Amino acid sequence: MVELEPVFIDGAAFTAVTVKLPKTNLMAVFNDKGYIMCGALDVALLNDKLADRKIIAGRATGVRTIEQLLEAPLESVTVEAETLGIHKGTTGRDALLKMI
C-alpha cells in the first residue's frame, strides 16, 4: 500500500510518501529540490555512483512515521545537501526548510 499526503512546514508545501511493506515502511518527504528519507536511503551510493546528479538528500534512521522522520536528526546527508547547509544532526524539518 502506498500513501501520499501533503506536508506543510512554515507555509512551504512538501509531499510525504509511505510505502507499507511486510515488516517495514519506506518513507520520504520531498519537494522539487530534494528529499529526506528513512534508513533505506543509500547516501553512499548517491555520493559515489550518482554524484554527477547532484542529489540533495538526507537520511534518518530508527523512524516509523512521517512525523518522526521530520523530527529526527539526520544520520547522513549527501555532499550536495551539505552545500545548502544541511549537515549530519540537522532535523528533517530543518533540512526541508533549507530546500525551499
A tleap script that builds the chain and sets N, CA, C and O, in Angstrom:
source leaprc.protein.ff14SB
mol = sequence {
  NMET VAL GLU LEU GLU PRO VAL PHE ILE ASP
  GLY ALA ALA PHE THR ALA VAL THR VAL LYS
  LEU PRO LYS THR ASN LEU MET ALA VAL PHE
  ASN ASP LYS GLY TYR ILE MET CYS GLY ALA
  LEU ASP VAL ALA LEU LEU ASN ASP LYS LEU
  ALA ASP ARG LYS ILE ILE ALA GLY ARG ALA
  THR GLY VAL ARG THR ILE GLU GLN LEU LEU
  GLU ALA PRO LEU GLU SER VAL THR VAL GLU
  ALA GLU THR LEU GLY ILE HIE LYS GLY THR
  THR GLY ARG ASP ALA LEU LEU LYS MET CILE
}
set mol.1.N position { 0.842 -1.178 0.000 }
set mol.1.CA position { 0.000 0.000 0.000 }
set mol.1.C position { 0.892 1.247 0.000 }
set mol.1.O position { 1.916 1.293 0.681 }
set mol.2.N position { 0.488 2.241 -0.766 }
set mol.2.CA position { 1.224 3.492 -0.855 }
set mol.2.C position { 0.316 4.628 -0.388 }
set mol.2.O position { -0.829 4.742 -0.827 }
set mol.3.N position { 0.840 5.464 0.505 }
set mol.3.CA position { 0.094 6.622 0.997 }
set mol.3.C position { 0.851 7.890 0.604 }
set mol.3.O position { 2.058 7.992 0.823 }
set mol.4.N position { 0.144 8.844 0.030 }
set mol.4.CA position { 0.684 10.163 -0.280 }
set mol.4.C position { -0.087 11.193 0.514 }
set mol.4.O position { -1.311 11.112 0.622 }
set mol.5.N position { 0.620 12.161 1.071 }
set mol.5.CA position { -0.070 13.229 1.800 }
set mol.5.C position { 0.742 14.514 1.711 }
set mol.5.O position { 1.972 14.477 1.666 }
set mol.6.N position { 0.056 15.642 1.687 }
set mol.6.CA position { 0.778 16.918 1.699 }
set mol.6.C position { 1.307 17.197 3.102 }
set mol.6.O position { 0.684 16.830 4.099 }
set mol.7.N position { 2.454 17.843 3.165 }
set mol.7.CA position { 3.043 18.271 4.428 }
set mol.7.C position { 3.409 19.736 4.249 }
set mol.7.O position { 4.045 20.107 3.263 }
set mol.8.N position { 3.008 20.566 5.198 }
set mol.8.CA position { 3.332 21.988 5.143 }
set mol.8.C position { 4.237 22.336 6.321 }
set mol.8.O position { 3.925 22.030 7.472 }
set mol.9.N position { 5.356 22.976 6.016 }
set mol.9.CA position { 6.297 23.408 7.041 }
set mol.9.C position { 6.521 24.894 6.839 }
set mol.9.O position { 7.061 25.317 5.817 }
set mol.10.N position { 6.103 25.682 7.815 }
set mol.10.CA position { 6.210 27.140 7.711 }
set mol.10.C position { 5.634 27.648 6.395 }
set mol.10.O position { 6.194 28.554 5.778 }
set mol.11.N position { 4.531 27.076 5.970 }
set mol.11.CA position { 3.846 27.501 4.757 }
set mol.11.C position { 4.378 26.900 3.474 }
set mol.11.O position { 3.766 27.078 2.420 }
set mol.12.N position { 5.498 26.194 3.525 }
set mol.12.CA position { 6.069 25.567 2.326 }
set mol.12.C position { 5.475 24.166 2.146 }
set mol.12.O position { 5.333 23.413 3.110 }
set mol.13.N position { 5.134 23.834 0.917 }
set mol.13.CA position { 4.488 22.556 0.622 }
set mol.13.C position { 5.500 21.483 0.244 }
set mol.13.O position { 6.415 21.720 -0.546 }
set mol.14.N position { 5.321 20.315 0.815 }
set mol.14.CA position { 6.101 19.125 0.508 }
set mol.14.C position { 5.131 17.969 0.331 }
set mol.14.O position { 3.955 18.082 0.676 }
set mol.15.N position { 5.617 16.868 -0.201 }
set mol.15.CA position { 4.819 15.658 -0.334 }
set mol.15.C position { 5.468 14.567 0.499 }
set mol.15.O position { 6.681 14.366 0.441 }
set mol.16.N position { 4.654 13.865 1.274 }
set mol.16.CA position { 5.133 12.724 2.050 }
set mol.16.C position { 4.601 11.452 1.407 }
set mol.16.O position { 3.431 11.374 1.033 }
set mol.17.N position { 5.463 10.466 1.284 }
set mol.17.CA position { 5.051 9.180 0.742 }
set mol.17.C position { 5.487 8.084 1.712 }
set mol.17.O position { 6.613 8.081 2.210 }
set mol.18.N position { 4.575 7.165 1.963 }
set mol.18.CA position { 4.857 5.998 2.786 }
set mol.18.C position { 4.499 4.767 1.975 }
set mol.18.O position { 3.381 4.648 1.475 }
set mol.19.N position { 5.444 3.858 1.847 }
set mol.19.CA position { 5.203 2.588 1.169 }
set mol.19.C position { 5.220 1.525 2.256 }
set mol.19.O position { 6.250 1.270 2.879 }
set mol.20.N position { 4.059 0.906 2.474 }
set mol.20.CA position { 3.947 -0.109 3.517 }
set mol.20.C position { 4.293 -1.476 2.933 }
set mol.20.O position { 3.600 -2.004 2.064 }
set mol.21.N position { 5.381 -2.020 3.442 }
set mol.21.CA position { 5.879 -3.317 3.010 }
set mol.21.C position { 5.784 -4.304 4.174 }
set mol.21.O position { 5.606 -3.884 5.318 }
set mol.22.N position { 5.895 -5.583 3.911 }
set mol.22.CA position { 5.901 -6.537 5.022 }
set mol.22.C position { 7.056 -6.230 5.983 }
set mol.22.O position { 8.215 -6.166 5.575 }
set mol.23.N position { 6.733 -6.048 7.216 }
set mol.23.CA position { 7.686 -5.849 8.314 }
set mol.23.C position { 8.425 -4.519 8.310 }
set mol.23.O position { 9.276 -4.299 9.171 }
set mol.24.N position { 8.130 -3.621 7.370 }
set mol.24.CA position { 8.799 -2.310 7.368 }
set mol.24.C position { 8.015 -1.316 6.525 }
set mol.24.O position { 7.135 -1.697 5.754 }
set mol.25.N position { 8.337 -0.056 6.678 }
set mol.25.CA position { 7.789 1.012 5.844 }
set mol.25.C position { 8.942 1.782 5.224 }
set mol.25.O position { 9.975 1.978 5.863 }
set mol.26.N position { 8.772 2.218 3.989 }
set mol.26.CA position { 9.699 3.145 3.360 }
set mol.26.C position { 9.022 4.503 3.374 }
set mol.26.O position { 7.862 4.620 2.980 }
set mol.27.N position { 9.735 5.536 3.824 }
set mol.27.CA position { 9.138 6.869 3.933 }
set mol.27.C position { 10.067 7.926 3.372 }
set mol.27.O position { 11.288 7.849 3.515 }
set mol.28.N position { 9.461 8.921 2.727 }
set mol.28.CA position { 10.215 10.061 2.222 }
set mol.28.C position { 9.328 11.290 2.242 }
set mol.28.O position { 8.108 11.196 2.110 }
set mol.29.N position { 9.954 12.440 2.406 }
set mol.29.CA position { 9.274 13.724 2.282 }
set mol.29.C position { 10.113 14.534 1.299 }
set mol.29.O position { 11.333 14.622 1.441 }
set mol.30.N position { 9.452 15.129 0.299 }
set mol.30.CA position { 10.212 15.765 -0.773 }
set mol.30.C position { 9.509 16.972 -1.363 }
set mol.30.O position { 8.312 17.184 -1.172 }
set mol.31.N position { 10.297 17.755 -2.087 }
set mol.31.CA position { 9.787 18.797 -2.979 }
set mol.31.C position { 10.576 18.671 -4.281 }
set mol.31.O position { 11.246 17.662 -4.502 }
set mol.32.N position { 10.503 19.667 -5.126 }
set mol.32.CA position { 11.181 19.562 -6.420 }
set mol.32.C position { 12.701 19.736 -6.324 }
set mol.32.O position { 13.404 19.571 -7.322 }
set mol.33.N position { 13.212 20.067 -5.138 }
set mol.33.CA position { 14.642 20.306 -4.972 }
set mol.33.C position { 15.385 19.124 -4.331 }
set mol.33.O position { 16.523 18.832 -4.699 }
set mol.34.N position { 14.737 18.443 -3.369 }
set mol.34.CA position { 15.409 17.358 -2.666 }
set mol.34.C position { 14.467 16.604 -1.760 }
set mol.34.O position { 13.250 16.770 -1.826 }
set mol.35.N position { 15.048 15.763 -0.902 }
set mol.35.CA position { 14.215 14.937 -0.036 }
set mol.35.C position { 14.975 14.441 1.188 }
set mol.35.O position { 16.205 14.424 1.236 }
set mol.36.N position { 14.172 14.038 2.180 }
set mol.36.CA position { 14.678 13.282 3.316 }
set mol.36.C position { 13.992 11.929 3.265 }
set mol.36.O position { 12.889 11.799 2.732 }
set mol.37.N position { 14.652 10.924 3.823 }
set mol.37.CA position { 14.114 9.581 3.730 }
set mol.37.C position { 14.516 8.779 4.958 }
set mol.37.O position { 15.422 9.151 5.704 }
set mol.38.N position { 13.819 7.677 5.140 }
set mol.38.CA position { 14.124 6.763 6.234 }
set mol.38.C position { 15.446 6.049 5.962 }
set mol.38.O position { 16.134 6.351 4.987 }
set mol.39.N position { 15.791 5.114 6.818 }
set mol.39.CA position { 17.064 4.407 6.747 }
set mol.39.C position { 17.311 3.619 5.481 }
set mol.39.O position { 18.435 3.164 5.269 }
set mol.40.N position { 16.316 3.434 4.629 }
set mol.40.CA position { 16.503 2.686 3.385 }
set mol.40.C position { 17.339 3.454 2.359 }
set mol.40.O position { 17.822 2.866 1.392 }
set mol.41.N position { 17.511 4.748 2.560 }
set mol.41.CA position { 18.271 5.568 1.621 }
set mol.41.C position { 19.761 5.231 1.702 }
set mol.41.O position { 20.324 5.156 2.794 }
set mol.42.N position { 20.386 5.033 0.567 }
set mol.42.CA position { 21.806 4.733 0.500 }
set mol.42.C position { 22.568 6.002 0.107 }
set mol.42.O position { 22.794 6.253 -1.077 }
set mol.43.N position { 22.958 6.792 1.094 }
set mol.43.CA position { 23.640 8.059 0.855 }
set mol.43.C position { 24.982 7.830 0.162 }
set mol.43.O position { 25.370 8.617 -0.701 }
set mol.44.N position { 25.686 6.774 0.524 }
set mol.44.CA position { 26.977 6.490 -0.106 }
set mol.44.C position { 26.811 6.287 -1.609 }
set mol.44.O position { 27.640 6.758 -2.388 }
set mol.45.N position { 25.769 5.605 -2.020 }
set mol.45.CA position { 25.506 5.407 -3.449 }
set mol.45.C position { 25.269 6.746 -4.137 }
set mol.45.O position { 25.790 6.988 -5.225 }
set mol.46.N position { 24.484 7.615 -3.506 }
set mol.46.CA position { 24.197 8.923 -4.089 }
set mol.46.C position { 25.458 9.769 -4.198 }
set mol.46.O position { 25.618 10.524 -5.157 }
set mol.47.N position { 26.348 9.648 -3.227 }
set mol.47.CA position { 27.588 10.427 -3.238 }
set mol.47.C position { 28.633 9.855 -4.191 }
set mol.47.O position { 29.398 10.606 -4.795 }
set mol.48.N position { 28.670 8.545 -4.327 }
set mol.48.CA position { 29.725 7.912 -5.116 }
set mol.48.C position { 29.313 7.674 -6.562 }
set mol.48.O position { 29.878 8.270 -7.479 }
set mol.49.N position { 28.349 6.819 -6.762 }
set mol.49.CA position { 27.975 6.397 -8.113 }
set mol.49.C position { 27.091 7.410 -8.837 }
set mol.49.O position { 27.099 7.476 -10.066 }
set mol.50.N position { 26.334 8.194 -8.082 }
set mol.50.CA position { 25.397 9.129 -8.705 }
set mol.50.C position { 25.752 10.587 -8.403 }
set mol.50.O position { 24.901 11.470 -8.512 }
set mol.51.N position { 26.990 10.836 -8.029 }
set mol.51.CA position { 27.416 12.184 -7.635 }
set mol.51.C position { 27.175 13.214 -8.721 }
set mol.51.O position { 26.898 14.376 -8.425 }
set mol.52.N position { 27.278 12.799 -9.979 }
set mol.52.CA position { 27.089 13.746 -11.079 }
set mol.52.C position { 25.659 14.272 -11.150 }
set mol.52.O position { 25.409 15.282 -11.808 }
set mol.53.N position { 24.730 13.615 -10.492 }
set mol.53.CA position { 23.333 14.076 -10.478 }
set mol.53.C position { 23.083 15.173 -9.449 }
set mol.53.O position { 22.042 15.829 -9.476 }
set mol.54.N position { 24.036 15.371 -8.545 }
set mol.54.CA position { 23.945 16.422 -7.522 }
set mol.54.C position { 22.631 16.335 -6.728 }
set mol.54.O position { 21.881 17.306 -6.634 }
set mol.55.N position { 22.378 15.163 -6.170 }
set mol.55.CA position { 21.142 14.896 -5.429 }
set mol.55.C position { 21.224 15.467 -4.022 }
set mol.55.O position { 22.186 15.226 -3.293 }
set mol.56.N position { 20.204 16.225 -3.655 }
set mol.56.CA position { 20.097 16.800 -2.318 }
set mol.56.C position { 19.207 15.864 -1.503 }
set mol.56.O position { 18.011 15.747 -1.767 }
set mol.57.N position { 19.804 15.196 -0.506 }
set mol.57.CA position { 19.043 14.215 0.266 }
set mol.57.C position { 19.663 14.011 1.638 }
set mol.57.O position { 20.852 14.253 1.850 }
set mol.58.N position { 18.824 13.560 2.561 }
set mol.58.CA position { 19.281 13.217 3.901 }
set mol.58.C position { 18.579 11.972 4.390 }
set mol.58.O position { 17.482 11.642 3.938 }
set mol.59.N position { 19.225 11.279 5.325 }
set mol.59.CA position { 18.717 10.004 5.835 }
set mol.59.C position { 18.588 10.059 7.345 }
set mol.59.O position { 19.512 10.475 8.045 }
set mol.60.N position { 17.429 9.632 7.842 }
set mol.60.CA position { 17.210 9.482 9.277 }
set mol.60.C position { 16.919 8.017 9.555 }
set mol.60.O position { 16.168 7.382 8.815 }
set mol.61.N position { 17.502 7.482 10.606 }
set mol.61.CA position { 17.291 6.074 10.941 }
set mol.61.C position { 16.420 5.947 12.189 }
set mol.61.O position { 16.299 6.882 12.981 }
set mol.62.N position { 15.820 4.771 12.343 }
set mol.62.CA position { 15.009 4.491 13.528 }
set mol.62.C position { 13.662 5.178 13.548 }
set mol.62.O position { 13.058 5.309 14.613 }
set mol.63.N position { 13.173 5.623 12.397 }
set mol.63.CA position { 11.884 6.309 12.344 }
set mol.63.C position { 10.809 5.370 11.798 }
set mol.63.O position { 11.084 4.516 10.955 }
set mol.64.N position { 9.598 5.538 12.284 }
set mol.64.CA position { 8.494 4.677 11.864 }
set mol.64.C position { 7.303 5.442 11.295 }
set mol.64.O position { 6.379 4.849 10.738 }
set mol.65.N position { 7.337 6.777 11.443 }
set mol.65.CA position { 6.242 7.605 10.938 }
set mol.65.C position { 6.825 8.834 10.248 }
set mol.65.O position { 7.995 9.169 10.433 }
set mol.66.N position { 6.003 9.493 9.462 }
set mol.66.CA position { 6.438 10.729 8.806 }
set mol.66.C position { 6.786 11.780 9.853 }
set mol.66.O position { 7.780 12.490 9.699 }
set mol.67.N position { 6.001 11.893 10.900 }
set mol.67.CA position { 6.288 12.887 11.945 }
set mol.67.C position { 7.641 12.613 12.596 }
set mol.67.O position { 8.398 13.546 12.863 }
set mol.68.N position { 7.950 11.354 12.851 }
set mol.68.CA position { 9.262 11.023 13.405 }
set mol.68.C position { 10.375 11.373 12.417 }
set mol.68.O position { 11.440 11.838 12.822 }
set mol.69.N position { 10.134 11.153 11.135 }
set mol.69.CA position { 11.111 11.498 10.106 }
set mol.69.C position { 11.384 13.001 10.106 }
set mol.69.O position { 12.528 13.424 9.936 }
set mol.70.N position { 10.353 13.797 10.295 }
set mol.70.CA position { 10.518 15.251 10.328 }
set mol.70.C position { 11.306 15.719 11.557 }
set mol.70.O position { 12.066 16.684 11.476 }
set mol.71.N position { 11.127 15.047 12.677 }
set mol.71.CA position { 11.744 15.476 13.931 }
set mol.71.C position { 13.114 14.868 14.177 }
set mol.71.O position { 13.881 15.395 14.982 }
set mol.72.N position { 13.438 13.779 13.508 }
set mol.72.CA position { 14.693 13.068 13.763 }
set mol.72.C position { 15.900 13.823 13.230 }
set mol.72.O position { 15.807 14.509 12.212 }
set mol.73.N position { 17.035 13.698 13.916 }
set mol.73.CA position { 18.277 14.244 13.354 }
set mol.73.C position { 18.725 13.351 12.193 }
set mol.73.O position { 18.619 12.127 12.262 }
set mol.74.N position { 19.217 13.968 11.150 }
set mol.74.CA position { 19.685 13.190 10.011 }
set mol.74.C position { 20.989 12.483 10.370 }
set mol.74.O position { 21.899 13.077 10.948 }
set mol.75.N position { 21.055 11.225 10.021 }
set mol.75.CA position { 22.221 10.385 10.312 }
set mol.75.C position { 23.304 10.563 9.260 }
set mol.75.O position { 24.493 10.414 9.543 }
set mol.76.N position { 22.875 10.886 8.035 }
set mol.76.CA position { 23.821 11.149 6.953 }
set mol.76.C position { 23.140 12.006 5.896 }
set mol.76.O position { 21.916 12.005 5.767 }
set mol.77.N position { 23.955 12.736 5.144 }
set mol.77.CA position { 23.443 13.614 4.089 }
set mol.77.C position { 24.374 13.532 2.886 }
set mol.77.O position { 25.534 13.139 3.011 }
set mol.78.N position { 23.858 13.903 1.729 }
set mol.78.CA position { 24.685 13.906 0.534 }
set mol.78.C position { 25.602 15.131 0.524 }
set mol.78.O position { 25.371 16.115 1.227 }
set mol.79.N position { 26.633 15.037 -0.286 }
set mol.79.CA position { 27.559 16.153 -0.454 }
set mol.79.C position { 26.795 17.390 -0.932 }
set mol.79.O position { 27.055 18.502 -0.475 }
set mol.80.N position { 25.871 17.191 -1.834 }
set mol.80.CA position { 25.093 18.320 -2.373 }
set mol.80.C position { 24.225 18.958 -1.290 }
set mol.80.O position { 24.032 20.173 -1.298 }
set mol.81.N position { 23.699 18.160 -0.360 }
set mol.81.CA position { 22.924 18.712 0.762 }
set mol.81.C position { 23.811 19.584 1.643 }
set mol.81.O position { 23.383 20.628 2.135 }
set mol.82.N position { 25.045 19.146 1.834 }
set mol.82.CA position { 25.999 19.921 2.634 }
set mol.82.C position { 26.185 21.325 2.070 }
set mol.82.O position { 26.367 22.278 2.828 }
set mol.83.N position { 26.140 21.463 0.746 }
set mol.83.CA position { 26.329 22.782 0.136 }
set mol.83.C position { 25.191 23.736 0.481 }
set mol.83.O position { 25.345 24.953 0.378 }
set mol.84.N position { 24.038 23.183 0.892 }
set mol.84.CA position { 22.903 24.018 1.306 }
set mol.84.C position { 22.901 24.287 2.810 }
set mol.84.O position { 22.025 24.989 3.316 }
set mol.85.N position { 23.878 23.732 3.520 }
set mol.85.CA position { 23.914 23.905 4.973 }
set mol.85.C position { 23.175 22.823 5.719 }
set mol.85.O position { 22.876 22.983 6.903 }
set mol.86.N position { 22.874 21.725 5.057 }
set mol.86.CA position { 22.228 20.580 5.695 }
set mol.86.C position { 23.343 19.625 6.109 }
set mol.86.O position { 24.078 19.111 5.267 }
set mol.87.N position { 23.457 19.397 7.405 }
set mol.87.CA position { 24.546 18.581 7.927 }
set mol.87.C position { 24.006 17.430 8.759 }
set mol.87.O position { 22.845 17.444 9.168 }
set mol.88.N position { 24.833 16.450 9.005 }
set mol.88.CA position { 24.502 15.369 9.924 }
set mol.88.C position { 24.056 16.006 11.233 }
set mol.88.O position { 24.728 16.899 11.751 }
set mol.89.N position { 22.925 15.553 11.772 }
set mol.89.CA position { 22.383 16.118 13.009 }
set mol.89.C position { 21.286 17.143 12.786 }
set mol.89.O position { 20.522 17.429 13.707 }
set mol.90.N position { 21.188 17.708 11.580 }
set mol.90.CA position { 20.088 18.618 11.247 }
set mol.90.C position { 18.788 17.823 11.302 }
set mol.90.O position { 18.741 16.690 10.824 }
set mol.91.N position { 17.739 18.393 11.874 }
set mol.91.CA position { 16.459 17.670 11.867 }
set mol.91.C position { 15.903 17.610 10.453 }
set mol.91.O position { 16.226 18.442 9.606 }
set mol.92.N position { 15.069 16.618 10.218 }
set mol.92.CA position { 14.444 16.502 8.907 }
set mol.92.C position { 13.683 17.759 8.543 }
set mol.92.O position { 13.757 18.226 7.406 }
set mol.93.N position { 12.957 18.306 9.489 }
set mol.93.CA position { 12.173 19.537 9.256 }
set mol.93.C position { 13.078 20.686 8.822 }
set mol.93.O position { 12.789 21.370 7.841 }
set mol.94.N position { 14.168 20.898 9.550 }
set mol.94.CA position { 15.078 21.988 9.208 }
set mol.94.C position { 15.768 21.755 7.867 }
set mol.94.O position { 16.012 22.698 7.116 }
set mol.95.N position { 16.077 20.503 7.574 }
set mol.95.CA position { 16.680 20.182 6.262 }
set mol.95.C position { 15.715 20.542 5.135 }
set mol.95.O position { 16.120 21.138 4.138 }
set mol.96.N position { 14.456 20.186 5.289 }
set mol.96.CA position { 13.475 20.503 4.251 }
set mol.96.C position { 13.340 22.009 4.073 }
set mol.96.O position { 13.212 22.483 2.945 }
set mol.97.N position { 13.365 22.756 5.147 }
set mol.97.CA position { 13.255 24.207 5.038 }
set mol.97.C position { 14.427 24.800 4.253 }
set mol.97.O position { 14.269 25.825 3.590 }
set mol.98.N position { 15.591 24.172 4.323 }
set mol.98.CA position { 16.737 24.641 3.538 }
set mol.98.C position { 16.617 24.279 2.067 }
set mol.98.O position { 17.383 24.769 1.237 }
set mol.99.N position { 15.655 23.420 1.745 }
set mol.99.CA position { 15.422 23.002 0.351 }
set mol.99.C position { 14.385 23.859 -0.353 }
set mol.99.O position { 14.026 23.579 -1.497 }
set mol.100.N position { 13.904 24.888 0.305 }
set mol.100.CA position { 12.882 25.736 -0.312 }
set mol.100.C position { 13.535 26.618 -1.377 }
set mol.100.O position { 12.852 27.413 -2.024 }
savepdb mol mol.pdb
quit
